Amino acid sequence: MPGKLLEEFVIPARYGRGFVVEKGQVLRIAQVEGGQVGDCAFFNADDPKETFHCGQSWAINVTAGTGTSKAFKYFYSKPPRENVMLTVLEDTYPNHWGNMGGRCSTRLYEIRDNLPPGSHRSCQENLREAVEPFGLTGDDVMDVFNVFMNVDLFTDGSFKILPTEVGPDDHIDLRAEMNVLAAVSACPADTSPTNNFRSAPLAIRIFEG
Ligand SMILES: [Zn+2]
């Protein structure tokens, strides 16, 4: 169990927020209503060139036997550093989309749903807004971890997005192994099964280690 609750807030549906989790503290990303996916970017708060790398995290965890694309224990930064940024302490819904690094964006809504550019909020926009107060830009948002996202990956290399089955009491607890700048988007996708065709809030809690 994590220690004392230090901070707690809700990220409203369709929006994002950036915040710092100090080394040793535990970040809990939790459901409010259930059924909601989050897109999470992680930076070394002291040197934001060092970011979470989805592919390398998938590769190293599978190689080391510490996880799969659906759930892994260690969140690694991109090469050449390959440091553990976050360690999973508890994961009550171990079914994420941990091998892609992508997110919904203006281009994706345009191609998939024929929506004109700028007419629908996106995780890319949310994450840009979340990191801007920390002096970063949309270009700095590298890979994201699609927490709680339910996707079938097929042997021909294709995939299918399924409705997430995450419940209202589910959460993931991540211990920061360095000072981490986290940006979390409550994915605004309401035109796909991702969030069960609607968008809901996410709760953030930060605990003492
Ligand atoms: Zn999204």
py3Dmol code that shows the C-alpha trace and the ligand (Angstrom):
import py3Dmol

protein = """\
ATOM      1  CA  MET A   1       0.000   0.000   0.000  1.00  0.00           C
ATOM      2  CA  PRO A   2       1.293   3.481  -0.779  1.00  0.00           C
ATOM      3  CA  GLY A   3       1.835   5.986   2.042  1.00  0.00           C
ATOM      4  CA  LYS A   4       0.041   9.198   2.919  1.00  0.00           C
ATOM      5  CA  LEU A   5      -2.041  10.880   0.223  1.00  0.00           C
ATOM      6  CA  LEU A   6      -0.225  14.092  -0.785  1.00  0.00           C
ATOM      7  CA  GLU A   7      -2.314  15.428  -3.651  1.00  0.00           C
ATOM      8  CA  GLU A   8      -5.516  14.520  -5.457  1.00  0.00           C
ATOM      9  CA  PHE A   9      -7.316  16.019  -8.432  1.00  0.00           C
ATOM     10  CA  VAL A  10      -9.593  15.091 -11.296  1.00  0.00           C
ATOM     11  CA  ILE A  11      -8.729  15.546 -14.957  1.00  0.00           C
ATOM     12  CA  PRO A  12     -12.008  16.534 -16.620  1.00  0.00           C
ATOM     13  CA  ALA A  13     -13.336  14.487 -19.524  1.00  0.00           C
ATOM     14  CA  ARG A  14     -11.629  15.411 -22.838  1.00  0.00           C
ATOM     15  CA  TYR A  15      -8.809  17.399 -21.168  1.00  0.00           C
ATOM     16  CA  GLY A  16      -5.284  16.803 -19.888  1.00  0.00           C
ATOM     17  CA  ARG A  17      -2.958  17.975 -17.151  1.00  0.00           C
ATOM     18  CA  GLY A  18       0.757  18.008 -16.384  1.00  0.00           C
ATOM     19  CA  PHE A  19       2.284  17.610 -12.916  1.00  0.00           C
ATOM     20  CA  VAL A  20       5.480  16.475 -11.214  1.00  0.00           C
ATOM     21  CA  VAL A  21       5.840  13.251  -9.235  1.00  0.00           C
ATOM     22  CA  GLU A  22       8.970  13.341  -7.095  1.00  0.00           C
ATOM     23  CA  LYS A  23      11.363  10.416  -6.886  1.00  0.00           C
ATOM     24  CA  GLY A  24       9.961   7.801  -4.492  1.00  0.00           C
ATOM     25  CA  GLN A  25       6.383   9.084  -4.637  1.00  0.00           C
ATOM     26  CA  VAL A  26       3.606   6.902  -6.044  1.00  0.00           C
ATOM     27  CA  LEU A  27       1.378   8.094  -8.875  1.00  0.00           C
ATOM     28  CA  ARG A  28      -2.075   6.536  -8.990  1.00  0.00           C
ATOM     29  CA  ILE A  29      -4.078   6.907 -12.201  1.00  0.00           C
ATOM     30  CA  ALA A  30      -7.623   5.939 -11.282  1.00  0.00           C
ATOM     31  CA  GLN A  31     -11.047   5.676 -12.788  1.00  0.00           C
ATOM     32  CA  VAL A  32     -13.914   7.953 -11.782  1.00  0.00           C
ATOM     33  CA  GLU A  33     -16.868   6.447 -13.646  1.00  0.00           C
ATOM     34  CA  GLY A  34     -15.012   3.526 -15.259  1.00  0.00           C
ATOM     35  CA  GLY A  35     -14.582   2.879 -18.956  1.00  0.00           C
ATOM     36  CA  GLN A  36     -12.021   5.614 -19.603  1.00  0.00           C
ATOM     37  CA  VAL A  37      -8.624   5.386 -21.317  1.00  0.00           C
ATOM     38  CA  GLY A  38      -5.740   7.726 -20.537  1.00  0.00           C
ATOM     39  CA  ASP A  39      -2.788   8.718 -22.697  1.00  0.00           C
ATOM     40  CA  CYS A  40       0.297   9.361 -20.581  1.00  0.00           C
ATOM     41  CA  ALA A  41       3.611  11.014 -21.430  1.00  0.00           C
ATOM     42  CA  PHE A  42       6.501  10.862 -18.951  1.00  0.00           C
ATOM     43  CA  PHE A  43       9.650  13.016 -18.833  1.00  0.00           C
ATOM     44  CA  ASN A  44      12.647  13.247 -16.536  1.00  0.00           C
ATOM     45  CA  ALA A  45      11.536  16.435 -14.746  1.00  0.00           C
ATOM     46  CA  ASP A  46      15.171  17.537 -14.350  1.00  0.00           C
ATOM     47  CA  ASP A  47      16.144  16.830 -17.964  1.00  0.00           C
ATOM     48  CA  PRO A  48      13.083  16.477 -20.239  1.00  0.00           C
ATOM     49  CA  LYS A  49      15.162  15.184 -23.151  1.00  0.00           C
ATOM     50  CA  GLU A  50      14.847  11.874 -21.322  1.00  0.00           C
ATOM     51  CA  THR A  51      11.351  10.518 -22.027  1.00  0.00           C
ATOM     52  CA  PHE A  52       9.438   7.277 -21.665  1.00  0.00           C
ATOM     53  CA  HIS A  53       9.952   4.988 -24.662  1.00  0.00           C
ATOM     54  CA  CYS A  54       7.125   2.614 -25.465  1.00  0.00           C
ATOM     55  CA  GLY A  55       8.921   0.248 -27.843  1.00  0.00           C
ATOM     56  CA  GLN A  56      11.974  -0.161 -25.651  1.00  0.00           C
ATOM     57  CA  SER A  57       9.791  -0.741 -22.588  1.00  0.00           C
ATOM     58  CA  TRP A  58       7.882  -3.455 -24.447  1.00  0.00           C
ATOM     59  CA  ALA A  59      11.114  -5.023 -25.761  1.00  0.00           C
ATOM     60  CA  ILE A  60      13.031  -5.043 -22.478  1.00  0.00           C
ATOM     61  CA  ASN A  61      10.110  -6.243 -20.357  1.00  0.00           C
ATOM     62  CA  VAL A  62       9.289  -9.096 -22.742  1.00  0.00           C
ATOM     63  CA  THR A  63      12.975 -10.039 -23.005  1.00  0.00           C
ATOM     64  CA  ALA A  64      13.455  -9.958 -19.237  1.00  0.00           C
ATOM     65  CA  GLY A  65      10.186 -11.732 -18.478  1.00  0.00           C
ATOM     66  CA  THR A  66       8.732  -8.751 -16.619  1.00  0.00           C
ATOM     67  CA  GLY A  67       5.743  -8.083 -18.845  1.00  0.00           C
ATOM     68  CA  THR A  68       4.003  -8.054 -22.204  1.00  0.00           C
ATOM     69  CA  SER A  69       2.487  -5.419 -24.473  1.00  0.00           C
ATOM     70  CA  LYS A  70      -0.634  -5.506 -22.273  1.00  0.00           C
ATOM     71  CA  ALA A  71       1.076  -4.932 -18.935  1.00  0.00           C
ATOM     72  CA  PHE A  72       4.689  -4.472 -17.933  1.00  0.00           C
ATOM     73  CA  LYS A  73       6.473  -3.754 -14.679  1.00  0.00           C
ATOM     74  CA  TYR A  74       9.142  -1.233 -15.711  1.00  0.00           C
ATOM     75  CA  PHE A  75       8.739   1.966 -17.723  1.00  0.00           C
ATOM     76  CA  TYR A  76      12.075   2.635 -19.478  1.00  0.00           C
ATOM     77  CA  SER A  77      13.346   5.859 -20.991  1.00  0.00           C
ATOM     78  CA  LYS A  78      14.455   5.952 -24.597  1.00  0.00           C
ATOM     79  CA  PRO A  79      17.931   4.885 -25.608  1.00  0.00           C
ATOM     80  CA  PRO A  80      20.693   5.637 -24.984  1.00  0.00           C
ATOM     81  CA  ARG A  81      19.707   6.119 -21.323  1.00  0.00           C
ATOM     82  CA  GLU A  82      17.230   3.263 -20.836  1.00  0.00           C
ATOM     83  CA  ASN A  83      16.677   4.094 -17.179  1.00  0.00           C
ATOM     84  CA  VAL A  84      13.697   2.804 -15.241  1.00  0.00           C
ATOM     85  CA  MET A  85      11.492   5.893 -14.861  1.00  0.00           C
ATOM     86  CA  LEU A  86       8.528   4.234 -13.145  1.00  0.00           C
ATOM     87  CA  THR A  87       7.840   0.851 -11.546  1.00  0.00           C
ATOM     88  CA  VAL A  88       4.348  -0.627 -11.440  1.00  0.00           C
ATOM     89  CA  LEU A  89       3.417  -1.462  -7.840  1.00  0.00           C
ATOM     90  CA  GLU A  90      -0.229  -2.371  -8.383  1.00  0.00           C
ATOM     91  CA  ASP A  91      -2.314  -2.781 -11.511  1.00  0.00           C
ATOM     92  CA  THR A  92      -5.935  -3.774 -10.985  1.00  0.00           C
ATOM     93  CA  TYR A  93      -6.777  -3.839 -14.723  1.00  0.00           C
ATOM     94  CA  PRO A  94      -3.642  -5.228 -16.412  1.00  0.00           C
ATOM     95  CA  ASN A  95      -4.868  -4.704 -19.939  1.00  0.00           C
ATOM     96  CA  HIS A  96      -3.247  -1.668 -21.565  1.00  0.00           C
ATOM     97  CA  TRP A  97      -1.966  -0.829 -25.051  1.00  0.00           C
ATOM     98  CA  GLY A  98       1.683  -0.686 -24.192  1.00  0.00           C
ATOM     99  CA  ASN A  99       3.449  -1.257 -27.493  1.00  0.00           C
ATOM    100  CA  MET A 100       2.380   1.538 -29.811  1.00  0.00           C
ATOM    101  CA  GLY A 101       3.097   4.935 -28.303  1.00  0.00           C
ATOM    102  CA  GLY A 102       0.507   6.696 -30.456  1.00  0.00           C
ATOM    103  CA  ARG A 103      -2.517   8.755 -29.500  1.00  0.00           C
ATOM    104  CA  CYS A 104      -5.566  10.300 -31.089  1.00  0.00           C
ATOM    105  CA  SER A 105      -4.723  13.419 -33.081  1.00  0.00           C
ATOM    106  CA  THR A 106      -6.167  15.855 -35.580  1.00  0.00           C
ATOM    107  CA  ARG A 107      -4.927  13.710 -38.455  1.00  0.00           C
ATOM    108  CA  LEU A 108      -6.380  10.528 -36.990  1.00  0.00           C
ATOM    109  CA  TYR A 109      -9.862  12.063 -36.546  1.00  0.00           C
ATOM    110  CA  GLU A 110      -9.656  13.414 -40.092  1.00  0.00           C
ATOM    111  CA  ILE A 111      -8.746  10.032 -41.625  1.00  0.00           C
ATOM    112  CA  ARG A 112     -11.001   7.843 -39.496  1.00  0.00           C
ATOM    113  CA  ASP A 113     -14.057  10.023 -38.939  1.00  0.00           C
ATOM    114  CA  ASN A 114     -13.878  12.653 -41.690  1.00  0.00           C
ATOM    115  CA  LEU A 115     -13.764  15.393 -39.068  1.00  0.00           C
ATOM    116  CA  PRO A 116     -12.340  18.729 -40.207  1.00  0.00           C
ATOM    117  CA  PRO A 117      -9.000  19.659 -38.560  1.00  0.00           C
ATOM    118  CA  GLY A 118      -9.501  21.371 -35.212  1.00  0.00           C
ATOM    119  CA  SER A 119     -13.138  20.279 -34.804  1.00  0.00           C
ATOM    120  CA  HIS A 120     -12.466  17.589 -32.177  1.00  0.00           C
ATOM    121  CA  ARG A 121     -10.149  17.649 -29.170  1.00  0.00           C
ATOM    122  CA  SER A 122      -7.360  15.061 -29.202  1.00  0.00           C
ATOM    123  CA  CYS A 123      -4.853  13.500 -26.829  1.00  0.00           C
ATOM    124  CA  GLN A 124      -2.037  15.223 -28.727  1.00  0.00           C
ATOM    125  CA  GLU A 125      -3.682  18.606 -28.079  1.00  0.00           C
ATOM    126  CA  ASN A 126      -4.338  17.696 -24.424  1.00  0.00           C
ATOM    127  CA  LEU A 127      -0.743  16.631 -23.890  1.00  0.00           C
ATOM    128  CA  ARG A 128       0.596  19.766 -25.585  1.00  0.00           C
ATOM    129  CA  GLU A 129      -1.530  21.902 -23.239  1.00  0.00           C
ATOM    130  CA  ALA A 130      -0.363  19.798 -20.280  1.00  0.00           C
ATOM    131  CA  VAL A 131       3.372  20.264 -20.935  1.00  0.00           C
ATOM    132  CA  GLU A 132       3.334  23.910 -22.058  1.00  0.00           C
ATOM    133  CA  PRO A 133       3.389  25.288 -18.452  1.00  0.00           C
ATOM    134  CA  PHE A 134       6.655  23.349 -18.029  1.00  0.00           C
ATOM    135  CA  GLY A 135       8.320  25.030 -21.005  1.00  0.00           C
ATOM    136  CA  LEU A 136       7.750  22.152 -23.425  1.00  0.00           C
ATOM    137  CA  THR A 137       5.815  22.025 -26.695  1.00  0.00           C
ATOM    138  CA  GLY A 138       3.736  19.554 -28.681  1.00  0.00           C
ATOM    139  CA  ASP A 139       6.930  18.508 -30.487  1.00  0.00           C
ATOM    140  CA  ASP A 140       8.365  17.328 -27.169  1.00  0.00           C
ATOM    141  CA  VAL A 141       5.594  14.774 -26.622  1.00  0.00           C
ATOM    142  CA  MET A 142       7.168  11.490 -27.700  1.00  0.00           C
ATOM    143  CA  ASP A 143       5.689   8.086 -26.929  1.00  0.00           C
ATOM    144  CA  VAL A 144       2.624   7.783 -24.731  1.00  0.00           C
ATOM    145  CA  PHE A 145       1.413   4.878 -22.626  1.00  0.00           C
ATOM    146  CA  ASN A 146      -2.237   4.100 -23.444  1.00  0.00           C
ATOM    147  CA  VAL A 147      -3.351   3.192 -19.952  1.00  0.00           C
ATOM    148  CA  PHE A 148      -6.515   1.049 -19.648  1.00  0.00           C
ATOM    149  CA  MET A 149      -6.827   0.770 -23.464  1.00  0.00           C
ATOM    150  CA  ASN A 150      -8.213  -2.561 -24.698  1.00  0.00           C
ATOM    151  CA  VAL A 151      -6.764  -3.581 -28.058  1.00  0.00           C
ATOM    152  CA  ASP A 152      -6.455  -6.899 -29.862  1.00  0.00           C
ATOM    153  CA  LEU A 153      -3.133  -7.309 -31.685  1.00  0.00           C
ATOM    154  CA  PHE A 154      -3.194  -9.848 -34.530  1.00  0.00           C
ATOM    155  CA  THR A 155      -0.453 -11.982 -36.016  1.00  0.00           C
ATOM    156  CA  ASP A 156      -0.722 -10.191 -39.385  1.00  0.00           C
ATOM    157  CA  GLY A 157       0.326  -6.973 -37.629  1.00  0.00           C
ATOM    158  CA  SER A 158      -3.087  -5.327 -37.584  1.00  0.00           C
ATOM    159  CA  PHE A 159      -5.083  -4.444 -34.494  1.00  0.00           C
ATOM    160  CA  LYS A 160      -8.626  -3.719 -33.392  1.00  0.00           C
ATOM    161  CA  ILE A 161      -9.682  -1.254 -30.718  1.00  0.00           C
ATOM    162  CA  LEU A 162     -12.208  -2.775 -28.308  1.00  0.00           C
ATOM    163  CA  PRO A 163     -14.265  -1.039 -25.611  1.00  0.00           C
ATOM    164  CA  THR A 164     -12.205  -0.824 -22.433  1.00  0.00           C
ATOM    165  CA  GLU A 165     -13.655  -2.930 -19.626  1.00  0.00           C
ATOM    166  CA  VAL A 166     -11.915  -0.993 -16.854  1.00  0.00           C
ATOM    167  CA  GLY A 167     -14.238  -0.574 -13.871  1.00  0.00           C
ATOM    168  CA  PRO A 168     -14.951   2.422 -11.642  1.00  0.00           C
ATOM    169  CA  ASP A 169     -12.663   1.114  -8.865  1.00  0.00           C
ATOM    170  CA  ASP A 170      -9.655   0.230 -11.037  1.00  0.00           C
ATOM    171  CA  HIS A 171      -6.291   1.965 -10.926  1.00  0.00           C
ATOM    172  CA  ILE A 172      -2.595   1.608 -11.643  1.00  0.00           C
ATOM    173  CA  ASP A 173       0.085   2.630  -9.121  1.00  0.00           C
ATOM    174  CA  LEU A 174       3.472   3.761 -10.451  1.00  0.00           C
ATOM    175  CA  ARG A 175       6.455   4.530  -8.236  1.00  0.00           C
ATOM    176  CA  ALA A 176       8.638   7.308  -9.636  1.00  0.00           C
ATOM    177  CA  GLU A 177      12.281   6.213  -9.833  1.00  0.00           C
ATOM    178  CA  MET A 178      13.367   9.770 -10.722  1.00  0.00           C
ATOM    179  CA  ASN A 179      11.623  13.129 -10.563  1.00  0.00           C
ATOM    180  CA  VAL A 180       8.999  12.602 -13.275  1.00  0.00           C
ATOM    181  CA  LEU A 181       7.006  15.192 -15.184  1.00  0.00           C
ATOM    182  CA  ALA A 182       3.802  13.360 -16.056  1.00  0.00           C
ATOM    183  CA  ALA A 183       1.215  14.518 -18.589  1.00  0.00           C
ATOM    184  CA  VAL A 184      -2.075  12.622 -18.617  1.00  0.00           C
ATOM    185  CA  SER A 185      -4.910  13.041 -21.102  1.00  0.00           C
ATOM    186  CA  ALA A 186      -8.442  11.810 -20.455  1.00  0.00           C
ATOM    187  CA  CYS A 187      -8.785  10.587 -24.029  1.00  0.00           C
ATOM    188  CA  PRO A 188     -11.542  12.576 -25.803  1.00  0.00           C
ATOM    189  CA  ALA A 189     -12.267   9.796 -28.314  1.00  0.00           C
ATOM    190  CA  ASP A 190     -16.060   9.462 -28.382  1.00  0.00           C
ATOM    191  CA  THR A 191     -16.343   8.345 -32.007  1.00  0.00           C
ATOM    192  CA  SER A 192     -14.684   4.946 -31.447  1.00  0.00           C
ATOM    193  CA  PRO A 193     -15.027   2.022 -29.006  1.00  0.00           C
ATOM    194  CA  THR A 194     -11.933   3.236 -27.065  1.00  0.00           C
ATOM    195  CA  ASN A 195     -13.937   4.857 -24.238  1.00  0.00           C
ATOM    196  CA  ASN A 196     -17.247   3.167 -24.998  1.00  0.00           C
ATOM    197  CA  PHE A 197     -18.256   6.013 -27.382  1.00  0.00           C
ATOM    198  CA  ARG A 198     -18.138   8.726 -24.730  1.00  0.00           C
ATOM    199  CA  SER A 199     -15.475  10.488 -22.670  1.00  0.00           C
ATOM    200  CA  ALA A 200     -15.174  10.502 -18.881  1.00  0.00           C
ATOM    201  CA  PRO A 201     -12.795  12.012 -16.290  1.00  0.00           C
ATOM    202  CA  LEU A 202      -9.738  10.384 -14.715  1.00  0.00           C
ATOM    203  CA  ALA A 203      -8.535  10.817 -11.125  1.00  0.00           C
ATOM    204  CA  ILE A 204      -4.918  11.438 -10.148  1.00  0.00           C
ATOM    205  CA  ARG A 205      -3.603  10.721  -6.662  1.00  0.00           C
ATOM    206  CA  ILE A 206      -0.022  11.174  -5.505  1.00  0.00           C
ATOM    207  CA  PHE A 207       1.114   9.293  -2.411  1.00  0.00           C
ATOM    208  CA  GLU A 208       4.202   9.311  -0.267  1.00  0.00           C
ATOM    209  CA  GLY A 209       6.374   6.316  -1.076  1.00  0.00           C
TER     210      GLY A 209
END
"""
ligand_1 = """\
1
ZN
Zn -7.056 9.951 -27.295
"""
view = py3Dmol.view(width=600, height=400)
view.addModel(protein, "pdb")
view.setStyle({"model": 0}, {"cartoon": {"style": "trace"}})
view.addModel(ligand_1, "xyz")
view.setStyle({"model": 1}, {"stick": {}})
view.zoomTo()
view.show()
